[in-house]
Amino acid sequence: MTDAPKATKFLGEIFAKVIMEDVISLTDIERLLQEPDGGDKPARCHALDDNLTSEVLGSMLESIRVERGDSAVDRAKSNLQCPQ
């Protein structure tokens, strides 16, 4: 993902489309992004580092905002679980 500068934007747009089409929920996307990346990393590591995850989520929310408006983004953000 780090070799392709637009990969996070592209991935965010894909996630936004599947969320808007009710194929998968935002909660499931969040879980996917926070899931440990196989067995080769310690359990505290995620599939994407925090910066990439933030970029993907930002791109996803921006895509939802463009397609459905600010109220849809507000609803989506209210469903996100922020780490404690």
C-alpha positions as CSV (number, residue, x, y, z in Angstrom):
1,M,0.0,0.0,0.0
2,T,2.9,2.4,0.7
3,D,4.2,2.1,-2.9
4,A,1.0,3.3,-4.5
5,P,0.3,6.9,-3.4
6,K,-3.4,6.8,-4.4
7,A,-4.1,3.4,-3.0
8,T,-5.6,4.6,0.3
9,K,-8.0,6.9,-1.7
10,F,-8.9,4.1,-4.0
11,L,-9.5,1.6,-1.2
12,G,-11.6,4.2,0.7
13,E,-13.8,4.8,-2.4
14,I,-14.3,1.1,-2.8
15,F,-15.3,0.7,0.9
16,A,-17.7,3.7,0.5
17,K,-19.4,2.1,-2.5
18,V,-20.0,-1.2,-0.7
19,I,-21.2,0.6,2.4
20,M,-23.7,2.8,0.4
21,E,-24.9,-0.3,-1.4
22,D,-25.5,-2.1,2.0
23,V,-23.1,-4.9,1.0
24,I,-21.1,-4.6,4.2
25,S,-21.4,-2.3,7.2
26,L,-19.1,0.4,8.4
27,T,-18.5,-1.6,11.6
28,D,-17.3,-4.6,9.5
29,I,-15.0,-2.3,7.5
30,E,-13.6,-0.9,10.7
31,R,-13.1,-4.4,12.1
32,L,-11.3,-5.4,8.8
33,L,-8.9,-2.4,9.1
34,Q,-8.1,-3.2,12.7
35,E,-7.7,-6.9,12.2
36,P,-4.2,-8.3,12.9
37,D,-2.3,-9.0,9.7
38,G,-1.7,-12.7,9.8
39,G,0.5,-14.5,12.2
40,D,3.8,-12.8,11.3
41,K,3.2,-9.7,13.3
42,P,2.5,-9.2,17.0
43,A,-1.2,-9.1,17.9
44,R,-1.0,-5.4,18.6
45,C,-0.2,-4.7,14.9
46,H,-3.1,-4.1,12.5
47,A,-3.4,-4.8,8.8
48,L,-2.8,-1.1,8.1
49,D,-0.8,1.3,10.3
50,D,-2.8,4.0,11.9
51,N,-1.8,6.7,9.3
52,L,-3.0,4.5,6.4
53,T,-6.1,3.6,8.3
54,S,-6.9,7.2,8.8
55,E,-6.3,8.0,5.1
56,V,-8.6,5.1,4.1
57,L,-11.4,6.2,6.5
58,G,-11.0,9.9,5.4
59,S,-11.3,8.9,1.7
60,M,-14.2,6.7,2.5
61,L,-16.1,9.4,4.4
62,E,-15.4,12.0,1.7
63,S,-16.8,9.7,-0.9
64,I,-19.9,9.1,1.1
65,R,-20.2,12.9,1.6
66,V,-20.0,13.6,-2.1
67,E,-22.5,10.9,-3.0
68,R,-25.0,11.2,-0.1
69,G,-24.3,14.5,1.7
70,D,-23.1,15.6,5.1
71,S,-25.9,13.9,7.0
72,A,-24.9,10.5,5.7
73,V,-21.3,11.2,6.8
74,D,-22.6,12.2,10.3
75,R,-24.5,9.0,10.6
76,A,-21.5,7.0,9.4
77,K,-19.1,8.7,11.8
78,S,-21.5,8.1,14.7
79,N,-21.2,4.4,14.0
80,L,-17.3,4.4,14.2
81,Q,-15.8,3.1,17.4
82,C,-12.9,5.2,18.5
83,P,-10.2,3.4,20.4
84,Q,-10.2,4.1,24.2
